[in-house]
Structure formats: C-alpha cells, structure tokens
Amino acid sequence: MSTSLKGKTAVVTGAAQGIGKAIARALAEAGAKVVISDINGEGAKSAAAEIGHGAKGVACDVTDVEQVNTMLEDAAEDGAIDILVNNASIVPFIAWDDVDLAHWRQIVDTNLTSVFIASRKATDMMRAAGRKGTVLNIGSNAFYAGTPNMSAYVAAKGGVVGFTRALATELGKDGIRVNAVMPGLTESDGVKASPHNEAFGFVEMLQAMPGKGQPEDIAKVVAFLVSDDAGWMTGQCVNVDAGMVRL
C-alpha cells in the first residue's frame, strides 16, 4: 500500500498552524498540490512556504460563502479539487453558565456551518466535473466524551459526525467519499496556549496508550483516508486518541 496523492489537488482549511498545518504537510509530502486556507492569510502563506512542495497559502473566512466559493474555484484548475479537508475550528474553554447565544453561534458557525459551506461548493464542483473526490472532516472525540467547558463545541462536532454519515450516504452513488477523523486532546499550538493544556495528565490516564497526541498523529490518518488505499471506506468517523474512546 501507499498513500501517494500525486496528481491530486487538496484544500485544507484552518491550516496555518496546528493539526491543519500538519495535515497540509502530510498531503504535500504524499504528492498532492495543497492549498492552505486560513482566516490568517499571512500565516497560511508562511505555512505554505515552510511546507514547500508547491503548497499555496490563501486568506479565507470559512464562514463566508463568497470567500469559500472563490477560494475553491481558484484552487480547482481543472474544474474541481480532489480532496477537501474541513479542519478550521475554534476550540473554546468556557463554562456552561457563561455560554450565551453569540458564543453559541460563533462556535457552531465556525465548527459546523463552515463544513456545510465548503462541502456544498466542493462536492457540486466534483459532480459537475465527474470527479470521484473525497471530503474529510475533522471532528473531535469530545463529542463522545461530553467534555466539559465546551458545550457549543461538543454540539457542533456532534453535528459534524451526523453530517459526515448523511453526506456519505447521499454522495456514494457519485463515487465521492466522506469520512471524519476524531482527534483526542492533541499538543497543537492552539491547545498549548489554552487551559486545555492542563488536561493532558488527566486525559492520559484515560488512554489505552501513554503519551501526548501530536498533530502528525492525526495527519497520518488523514493522508490515508483521502488516498485510494481507503477507497472502500466512506461514512466513517475514526478516533485517533490513543484509545481514550473505544467504540
């Protein structure tokens, strides 16, 4: 087996740093032409320059339909991209008593509605071009664990699970695969700069294997799932969390 992505065009959202950046690197190293999308345009360009392999960084707000549509159209040089990785996310730390409607809408828009927006455009383009592409959504094992101080996030990531399964069912006839990866607590840039960084000791006690998850651990699984080696997999939500959640 190999995870060669030579000749494929991939878009990874929210990829200026952390898990998204590691995914972009893994796909580029596997041969894909990668577009790194992030609301931080300069960060996206810096990540692309660091990764090399022809990667390109672009500014895009994943909650803005026009920006997403333009970004995907520009990425698709021959009518459609081959791979969409919906990674863009906000990971909050906020007690339930402090959750208001503005916070709820911000988290759901960024973590769930953005997945719809990008998937809507990308899969329409894939079908119009007769492309048997793949959509890979980044969920979270927090959905299964019911992690506290993250109610809107957990709800949104649960929506990603349902959306992944439903979209896979609808698009299978077109040869388009839709899967999700469900990371556990991962030592990414964002986590290290947040209160979640203090949770590694507790989480490690729940894992089947010791250690701290790294962005590269997630990226390797993503690279497999978007490759032809996973061509008989769709509608799956794969936990990558050292066995913390065992389904």
PyMOL commands that set and color helices and strands:
alter all, ss='L'
color gray80, all
select helices_A, chain A and resi 18-29+41-51+65-75+96-98+101-128+142-145+151-174+189-192+195-206+215-225+228-230
alter helices_A, ss='H'
color red, helices_A
select strands_A, chain A and resi 9-13+33-38+56-59+83-86+134-138+177-183+237-240
alter strands_A, ss='S'
color yellow, strands_A
deselect
rebuild
show_as cartoon
